Amino acid sequence: MAIMVGPRFRFGARARFLTALGLFALICTGVEPPVVRANLAQPAGALGSATVSTESLGGEDQYAVAVAISGRLFPNGGAPVVYLAAGENYADALAAGPIAAREGGAILYTSASTLTAAVGQELIRLAPARVEILGVTSVIDDNVLDQVTAILAPTTVVERLAGSDACGTAAALSARSFEPGAASTVFVASAQSPSDAIAAGPAAARLGSPLLLVTAASLPATTAAELLRLEPDRVFVVGSPIAVSDEVLNAIKLIVPQTERVYGADAYATAAAVAARFLPLAATDVAAEVVAGATGYADGLPAVPLAAARQAPILFAQPDDLLPTPTRDAMIAGRPTRIVIAGSVSEVVRAQLVGFSDGRLTVPAPTPAYPTYDSAYHDYGEMVTLIKATEIAYPTLVHVFSIGKSFEGRDIWAAKISSNVSVDSGKPEVLFDALHHADEHLGVEQALYMLATLTANYSTDVYVHRLVNERVVWIVFALNPDGWAYDLSGGSYHFWRKNRQETGGYYGTDINRNYGYRWGCCGGSSSNPSAYNFRGPSVWSTPEARALRDFVASRVVNGVQLIKAHVTLHTNGELILYPYCYTKSALPTDMNFDDYSTFVKLAQTMAHMNGYKAEQSSHMYVTDGDEIDWLYHQYRIFSFTFELYPKELGSLTADDYPPYSVVATQTARNRGALLYLIDMAACPYQVIGKAAQYCSGAPVVTPSSGLMP
């Protein structure tokens, strides 16, 4: 069995871990639119698995999470002992997990100065024989002790257990629970690394061991004295040399020579290492349980007695993105059959916990990753994991598929989002695509943002709920996966734009100059294979453009093109561009006035929402063989290019590779505009007051070659 807990801070994939140092109270040494909430229909069948079940023990904060865990441990009350820890400064309680487990008790949180009503009610329900207040009065005030005493039976022992600091409290807990020589093994972790101490808790409980605390740089006298008193045969130091220095480890070795370190590269890896060493999932004879949390490391501490009761390790999960690699690998290796989540994680993280456990998700083949300083961006493999996990999380809303293969054989992944997604309903459709150009990485993040928006908000946002019910949205996440891989190859950026198709000894065609309308007509592309905007040796010569072409053609049903609106996501410039791209004429002979007026009105409205500038695409520069020209000319789809953040900054690096720190703000910035276009797809002409003229019946289209006669 296993237990998982996660930090409240938002960590991303692989290198997104932020150390808890400095975020934990050390004692030993000193423009998105508002979301409309409503009771809406839930997507049915989420996380269905024949072999893995999930249970949530959550709450709005760590106090509520601890109460939920206590309720799970003692559904009928009757806890013999409750350890009461400070919810905002819980260092003094880090060592209490294995002691509470040893005594069959629970851990609850209190604020420093008063007992909350919910925690008081849980104490009354548990009716413990003893309550231990952990920490000195500056950590938990005597007022809390008095309140606990007042609400419980007169026979209840309510007392304070504290040392001069967190390390001293840990030593006092050990001395209270273990006679000299009674513990053959002792666990040690840093009070400055709460995740390590929490991960060590179930292991210590399983071996009947105390947990003592040190700091990163010193072995406190209280801890050394307790080690001398216990005289253990062995000490396990949990944490990296950064968390517990080699100097501290060597100082412990002077007292207990058989001392070894158990650790990983970060908090996630350390927890996985503890699990593999002391509580391997595959070795359990009962249904494995994993408790994951995201309110903060604080979720993990009250989960220790629960984990210990089930001989389960604690692992960590981040709240709203990809599982950390060590956690993922531990899930795959252990194959838990039951997952208990303490705290709150997104449905997509829940889906990953289940999907990696039951085999629906697998480790993606190695793909080039972003440079370390931009590692929070999703690379190709992480993108695939995320979209497939979203499908598992929302099976009635999302279907993931490939529209075809790139030149080098990579799948071009897409998702369909709609209520009752398995039904081809004939509802108005909208298409988004990203990453025509390999170095325009923000487009992938915008596409992933829209997937998350349309799924995670379906049950809470009235507007999103209606759109998903009334529309079909298609998202093609990365049209140019080969160029993307090359742009990231070797761990550095290459400013690579094209695909990786060879022509005349040169690599790459600009996919967005390879579409079948006005291809090569007007000086908006190059016939030179070495040029950045090489259009290819012939129209539709790139398999990526052909894959998009064939997918769009497949949406012609009974002569009607169901896709009514489209956005292709590019960078940069903060622009909303509309056709035509091949000419600077605002109203050439191949566009009628009503279509022109509709394009302008839609673009201006969206630009008002996100602060971009709306203009005809050729005003930026002329392009030919462009996707939006082809989509409009071929199918009369109202097709736009979004040139995402930033505006021109005068630096190629700044323009092409914005730091990940801007992603959340810049993708959310486009939420309203993109949702608006989905809404208008029912009849784009309504924005010029001509819905009755154009939309009383669906227009019939006859697909042609897409080339000018």
Secondary structure, DSSP 8 states (H G I E B T S, - for coil): --EE---SS---TTTT----TTTS---TT--------------TTTT--SS-EEEEE--SSHHHHHHHHHHHH-TT---SEEEEEESS-GGGGTTHHHHHHHTT-EEEEE-SS---HHHHHHHHHH--SEEEEES-TTTS-HHHHHHHHHHS-TT-EEEEE--SSHHHHHHHHHHHH--TT--SEEEEEETT-HHHHHHHHHHHHHTT--EEEE-SS---HHHHHHHHHH--SEEEEES-TTTS-HHHHHHHHHH-SSEEEE--SSHHHHHHHHHHHH--GGG-SS--EEEE--S-GGGHHHHHHHHHHTT--EE---SSS---HHHHHHHHHH--SEEEEES---HHHHHHHHHHHHTSS----------GGGTTS--HHHHHHHHHHHHHH-TTTEEEEEEEE-TTS-EEEEEEE-TTTTS-----EEEEEE-SSTT-THHHHHHHHHHHHHHHTTTT-HHHHHHHHH-EEEEE--S-HHHHHHHHGGGS-----S---EETTEE---GGG-SSSSTT-SSSSBS-TTSTTB--SSTT-SHHHHHHHHHHHHTEETTEE-EEEEEEEEESSSEEEES-SS-S-SS-TTS-HHHHHHHHHHHHHHHHHHT-EEEEHHHH---SS-HHHHHHHHH--EEEEEEES----S-HHHHH---GGGHHHHHHTTHHHHHHHHHHTT-GGGGGT-HHHHHSS--------SS--
